[in-house]
Amino acid sequence: MKKTLTIIGFLAVFPVGAALADDDCFVPMADWQPRDAVAMLAEENGWTVRRIKIDDGCYEIDGRDAEGRAIEVTVHPATLEVIEFEYEDDEDDRRERDHERRDDD
């Protein structure tokens, strides 16, 4: 019984739904910043934007950082707070860089 109460207490403090939906943005569209503001945020950070899309209710920027590394940045649509920043280093990026190097030779 004590174990059950401990688990219930834990779930009350740390709801499972919140843990699973960490990076989702639940903001009414009327409260969203315009896409141009997201592009300006990227420019201010020295990022080159390939694409701005909406994913899980958040803005998502696909592009490159100032050093040319592929990035994926999740941005809160109302506050423009960076929620998640990832470097993307997949096989396609390597192929693209190799192709660019061959063109330079």
N, C-alpha and C positions, 0 to 999 in steps of 0.2 A: 504493500500500500504506500509506504514511504517513497519507494522508487517511482511509482506512478505519479505521485504528487510532485516529485522533483522534475520529472519530464514535462508535466503540464505547466509547472512554473517556468521552466526554461522556454517552452513554446510561447508562453504569454509575453516573456521579455524579448525574445527573438523570433518573431513570426516567420514561419517557413516561406510564405508567399513573398515577403520582402526580401529574403535572402535569394530567392530564385529570380526575382525580377529587378535585381540591382541596377542594371543598366537601361531599364525601360524608362521612358519619359511620359508621364501622364499629365499633359498640359493642354488646355483648350486651345484650338487654333487661333482664337482671337488674341491670345496672350503671346503668340510666337513672334520672335524677331524676324524681320525679312531675310531672305536668302542673301541679299546684298550685304547685310551686316555680318553674316557668316563668312562671306568672301573677304570682307575687310579684316575680320579676325585672323583669317589665314594669312593675308598679306602682312599684317602687323607682326606675325610670328615668323615671317620669312618662308612660308610654305607655298609651294606651287600647287594649285588645285587642278586635279584632273576631273573630279566629279564631286558634286554635293548632292547627297540623296537623303531620304528619310528612311530610318530603320528603327523599329520598335518605338516609334513616336519621338525619336531624337534625330537631330541632324547628324549626318556622317560625312566627313570629308575624306576623300581618297586623293592622295597626291604625293608630293615629295617635300622633304624638309630642306633646309638651306644647304645641307651637305649632299643632297641628291638621293637620299635614302627614301624608299617607298614607305609611306605612313598611312595609317587609318586612324582618324580622330573622331570620337563621339562627342557631340556638343549638345548641351541642354538648350532646347529651343527658345525658352523664355529668358534665361539669364546669360546665355552664351558661355556658361562655365564648361570647361573641358572636363568631361566625365571619364573618358578613357583615351589613352594615347598608345598606339601600337606601331612598332616597326614591322613592316611586311617584308619578308625575305623569302619569297617562294621561287619556285623554278622559273616561272614566267619572267620575273624581274631579272634573274640571272641571265636568261636567254636574251632579254632586251639589252642588258648592259654589254653582253658579248657581241651582239649585233652592232651596237653603237661603236664599240672598240674596233671592229673589223672595218666599219665605214671610215673611221679616222685614219686607218693605216694606208 
